[in-house]
Amino acid sequence: MQVPHGTTFLDEGVVVMAEKKVAVEKKDNKLVKYFKGVKSEFKKITWPTLKQITNNTGTVLVAVIVVGVFIFILDWAFGNILQQFI
């Protein structure tokens, strides 16, 4: 029977300490590998320029205002129509 390096013996039983350390190292290696992958993927991202962000933000704000005004007009119109029947 082979005994792993770093094993501690107590009487006739064997307490295996080396295997636990290997398991922890494997978890650390998976975690490190994961974050290295994340870093690698972030480098592949094409980030928008400030001009693109400003343009897109302006487009969204105009669209929100137009839709808001449209809903306001519909609400006002239907409110007036309903007032005629009440």
Wavefront OBJ file of the C-alpha trace (Angstrom):
o trace
v 0.000 0.000 0.000
v 1.355 3.403 -0.933
v 1.085 6.211 1.566
v 0.725 9.747 0.229
v 3.389 12.278 1.129
v 2.373 14.381 4.138
v 0.290 11.638 5.757
v 0.119 11.625 9.535
v 0.029 8.308 11.386
v -1.919 7.777 14.586
v -1.390 4.372 16.188
v -2.413 1.837 13.543
v -4.900 4.101 11.735
v -3.914 6.534 9.027
v -5.156 10.103 8.968
v -4.795 11.338 5.406
v -4.038 15.028 5.451
v -2.466 15.289 1.992
v -5.672 14.360 0.144
v -7.610 17.157 1.827
v -4.980 19.685 0.805
v -5.087 18.452 -2.782
v -8.868 18.857 -2.831
v -8.573 22.445 -1.600
v -5.881 23.180 -4.193
v -8.103 21.764 -6.945
v -10.951 24.057 -5.842
v -8.590 27.019 -5.825
v -7.325 26.096 -9.270
v -10.883 25.914 -10.618
v -11.669 29.315 -9.091
v -8.498 30.874 -10.461
v -9.160 29.302 -13.864
v -12.716 30.694 -13.825
v -11.588 34.255 -13.105
v -8.835 34.037 -15.709
v -11.529 33.031 -18.205
v -13.703 35.957 -17.126
v -10.782 38.347 -17.582
v -10.086 36.889 -21.013
v -13.731 37.309 -22.081
v -13.811 40.917 -20.851
v -10.873 41.685 -23.126
v -12.923 40.447 -26.109
v -15.771 42.900 -25.469
v -16.077 45.841 -27.854
v -17.065 48.650 -25.520
v -19.138 51.513 -26.990
v -17.561 54.932 -27.374
v -18.795 57.951 -25.436
v -20.396 59.287 -28.629
v -22.341 56.022 -29.120
v -23.491 56.025 -25.497
v -24.650 59.645 -25.748
v -26.459 58.974 -29.045
v -28.202 55.855 -27.716
v -29.186 57.590 -24.474
v -30.682 60.499 -26.433
v -32.626 58.093 -28.648
v -34.050 56.283 -25.621
v -35.040 59.532 -23.902
v -36.813 60.835 -27.030
v -38.650 57.515 -27.446
v -39.765 57.562 -23.797
v -41.026 61.139 -24.102
v -42.917 60.403 -27.354
v -44.573 57.294 -25.885
v -45.373 59.195 -22.675
v -47.034 62.040 -24.602
v -48.978 59.524 -26.726
v -50.277 57.733 -23.614
v -51.116 61.091 -21.993
v -53.152 62.135 -25.053
v -55.020 58.798 -25.138
v -55.723 59.022 -21.410
v -56.975 62.589 -21.718
v -59.150 61.734 -24.745
v -60.722 58.645 -23.189
v -61.219 60.529 -19.932
v -63.164 63.267 -21.755
v -65.220 60.698 -23.665
v -66.132 58.889 -20.453
v -67.084 62.192 -18.793
v -69.732 62.658 -21.510
v -71.422 59.411 -20.445
v -71.241 59.929 -16.700
l 1 2 3 4 5 6 7 8 9 10 11 12 13 14 15 16 17 18 19 20 21 22 23 24 25 26 27 28 29 30 31 32 33 34 35 36 37 38 39 40 41 42 43 44 45 46 47 48 49 50 51 52 53 54 55 56 57 58 59 60 61 62 63 64 65 66 67 68 69 70 71 72 73 74 75 76 77 78 79 80 81 82 83 84 85 86
